[in-house]
Amino acid sequence: MLTIGCHLSVSKGYAAMGRTALQIGANTFAFFTRNPRGGTAKVPDPNDVAALQRIMDDHAFGPLVAHAPYTYNLCSAKDRAREFALEAMHEDLERLELLPGNFYNFHPGSHVGQGAGCGIELIAEGLCQVMFEGQRTRVLLETMAGKGTEVGRSFEEIAQIIALVEERRPELAGNLGVCFDTCHVSDGGYDIIRDLDGVLAEFDQVVGLERLCAVHINDSKNPRGAHKDRHACIGAGYLGSEELGGGLAVFAAVVRHPALRNLPFILETPNELPGYAAEIKLLRSLAK
């Protein structure tokens, strides 16, 4: 069965997210480790987290994909911004030890004029500091659309970050993976509409498919190579709409692809819960 879900709010607790996931037909979900714009995080209640784990065990959930807030920037030009990202990411990873075996996804960051090389260096340095031996959460670098000075706009930039961590802290490198965002990859210039096989073959050559751990499955409001990062509902954008050059066959190919079909899929489309339930049902039908 396809492992699929969407972002859910942690405001009512962990077990509440599990119950909501069941209500919309999901068997995984994503959640922000704190307010998506940053700030302090509520300390998890171990009993609440244990209740979620029981729900996951009882209903054969796949791995969860916790998401770091957008404000984290490991390659900021400002010392305090980098320090905040380091402190918060380390705290997030420590707390995720209450839910071992899941993923922690983050946007690599924006170099804000320092240059991609400098950004890659700072991100790798930061990862070497926030990860720790024995952690049971895998950290995922998200593929980015290339908006502004974003780092991670190409498979090569993702690979360079991983390679630097492997060089400096080889004992930690196994804890690094990648989250493949369909909107971002298309906006970044990769042709997943006409050549998904070729795109994934290139990913394998540059990064390695063994690093691919999760998929953000989103349509895009912009054509390939736009570098805009504006998500659309499934079938309403350039990937899934036949009128715009794509079609639902594009998403069928994604959820059926042998390199992807066993990974957790997370919807980040502009929806409320009923819309997510409908998209989960649609994508499950396309996966058959």
TIKE-691803 format. One record per residue (C-alpha): x, y, z. Coordinates in steps of 0.5 Angstrom, whole numbers, plus 500, padded with zeros to 3 digits. Example, Ala and Ser with C-alpha at 12.3 -4.5 7.8 and 13.67 -1.06 7.14 Angstrom:
525491516 527498514 
//
This chain:
500500500 502507498 505511504 502518504 500523508 500531509 503536514 499536520 498541526 502539533 498544537 493539540 499534541 502528538 497523539 492527536 496528529 496520529 488520530 487526524 492522520 487516520 481520519 484522512 486516510 494517511 499512514 504518515 505525516 509531517 509536522 513542524 518541530 516548532 512554529 514554522 516561522 521559528 521561536 521556542 518549542 513546547 517540550 513534548 510530553 513523553 506519554 503523549 509521544 508514546 500514545 502516538 507511537 502506539 497508533 503508528 504501530 497499530 496502524 502500520 504507519 511509515 516513517 514520519 517526516 518532521 520539518 524544521 522551521 523555515 527560519 533556520 539558516 545554517 549559512 546566514 551571513 549573520 552570526 546570531 542567525 547561524 547560532 540560533 539555527 545550530 541551537 534549535 536544530 540540535 534541540 529538535 534532534 534531541 527531542 526527536 529521540 522520543 520518536 526514533 527511526 523517523 526523519 528530520 527534514 530541513 531547507 539547507 539555507 540561503 547564502 545571502 550573497 556570500 556565494 554558494 561555495 561559502 553556503 555549502 561550507 557553512 551548512 556542512 559545518 553546521 551539520 557536523 555540529 548539530 548531529 551526534 553519534 547514536 542519534 536515531 533520526 535521519 536528517 534530510 536535506 530538501 531539494 530546493 527550487 533555487 529561489 534567490 540565494 537558496 543552496 540545494 538548487 541542484 543535485 550537485 550542491 546537495 552532494 557537495 554538502 554530504 561529501 563535506 560531512 563525510 570528510 569531516 565527520 564520517 561517523 555521522 554521514 550515515 545519518 544524512 539523506 535527501 527529501 525529493 520535492 517534486 515542485 522544487 525539482 521541476 522549478 529547479 530545471 529538472 524535467 520530471 514531466 517527460 524524463 522522470 527516469 532520467 532525473 532519478 538516474 542523474 540523482 543516483 549518479 550525483 548523490 546516490 539513490 541510497 540517500 533518497 528517503 522521502 518525497 514532498 509530492 506537490 504540483 507547481 504553479 510555475 513551469 520548469 526552471 522558474 525557480 519560484 517555489 509556489 506549490 499547487 494542488 495535485 492536478 492544478 499546476 504545471 506538473 499535473 494539469 494537461 492544459 499546462 503540459 503535464 497530467 495526472 500520469 506524471 504523478 502516477 509515474 512518481 508514486 509508482 516509480 521503483 526508486 520512490 514508491 516505498 518512500 513516505 510521500 508528504 503533501 504540501 499543497 495549499 489545502 485544508 484537511 478535506 482537500 488533503 484527504 481527497 489528494 491522498 485518495 487520488 494518489 493511492 488510486 494512481 499508485 495501483 
//
